[in-house]
Amino acid sequence: MSTIELPIDADEWERIVRVAKATAWDDRRNPPVLQHPLPEFGVDPQWRLRCVDGTLVEVRHDVPWIEPFAVALPTRLVIHGAVLADLEGGCVLTIDDDRYATVRGDDGSSSVHDLLPVPSGYKLPNPWQPTASATLEAARLFHCLCPASLAPTGLEQEEPSPLELGISDGEIGFLADWSMAAGHKATFRAPAATDGSAHFGFWPACLTELVRNATRGSETVTLSVFDEWLQVAAEDWTAWVSPADLACARLVPHAMEILEKAGESVTSIADDAFSVMGNPAVRVTFHDVVDQQVLRISTVLATNVEDGLEIRGHIDGLVRSRPGLKGWLEEGRVVAATDLDAARVDELPGTLRRFRSQLHGFDLLLSIGDPLPDPLPDLFTGAGLAE
């Protein structure tokens, strides 16, 4: 890449600082990325950011296309660029040899910074027509979204909870369901110009901060629901919010809390799974099986087990003698599991105790393969576990 000079005015510097702060920018995980795509991509030059919750944000960039490039800039550079543009009437950003970036004010003040590695995962979606859309003032959206995202007072744990957006005839609504955490349900609505109807579950933290800190109350904001994304478009930025599995997001933290109160030691390992220490250590995973939602309790009993009729026959015999127990051989690993209907989550501690007691008799398998050390390593394949 040749040396590139970008005269960025004070309004744009202020815009990217305001939006980037709202996304909790971080030089290690989500630095501002400035890019000029190839013209044939049909995308204007723009800034991009990625929030911790996966929300992608594009910010308007006013410098016309020069040549294709993408650079990740340190937050201190962007802040200093905004300061110089304000104090000295203008500021030029110079990108030099894919290694350095310089901001220089019109009066000669400057700073030089190393460029950061451009993170992956900044590709924006390109969906078809939305299922539904709603347009309303930013202030009205904020005063509906913000109270919906707050936890009820008095909860022992104020963990984040997803919201469900609903768009219907002439209004939007946000459903907040804290019933799993001994709270209550509440719906907040606001009038809007709507087209179509749809529901969409999402994590609200990043979007709430964007609406709070990166919009003016009088500007209009449009929310568009697609199959896999919620697009929120303001005057200076557009956010692409990924969906949240509402049942999973509410059930898994509740299940962890139930086990902790029962004296178990639990550790979150994914949005849909957590591990439980003990003898043996197990993994609890949320599964949406056809028309039933279940919590699957599973453990790997041995590794490096050679497949064969004898070992499979032994597993099948033990499983048939224990109602509700599942067992299989997968890539040299002996896996045992049991499922609990999500509606009976309060029975999880007792189900876990019964599962552990049912594993007696599998000792032969441990002598055939290699038993696992304690604590249990993450040897599962997640939602891909097969019975």
DAJOTA-V195385 format. One record per run of one state. SS is the DSSP state (@ for helix, = for strand, . for the rest). FROM is the first residue (numbers start at 0). LEN is the number of residues. If there is no record, write none. Layout:
# DAJOTA-V195385
SS;FROM;LEN
SS;FROM;LEN
This chain:
# DAJOTA-V195385
.;0;3
=;3;5
.;8;1
@;9;13
.;22;3
=;25;1
.;26;3
=;29;1
.;30;1
=;31;5
.;36;2
@;38;3
.;41;4
=;45;5
.;50;5
=;55;5
.;60;8
=;68;5
.;73;1
@;74;14
.;88;2
=;90;6
.;96;3
=;99;6
.;105;4
=;109;5
.;114;1
=;115;1
.;116;15
=;131;6
@;137;12
.;149;13
=;162;6
.;168;2
=;170;7
.;177;1
@;178;3
.;181;3
=;184;7
.;191;1
=;192;3
.;195;2
=;197;5
.;202;2
@;204;9
.;213;6
=;219;6
.;225;3
=;228;5
.;233;3
=;236;6
.;242;3
@;245;16
.;261;4
=;265;5
.;270;2
=;272;4
.;276;5
=;281;8
.;289;2
=;291;12
.;303;5
@;308;12
.;320;5
=;325;5
.;330;2
=;332;9
@;341;17
.;358;4
@;362;6
.;368;1
=;369;2
.;371;10
@;381;3
.;384;3
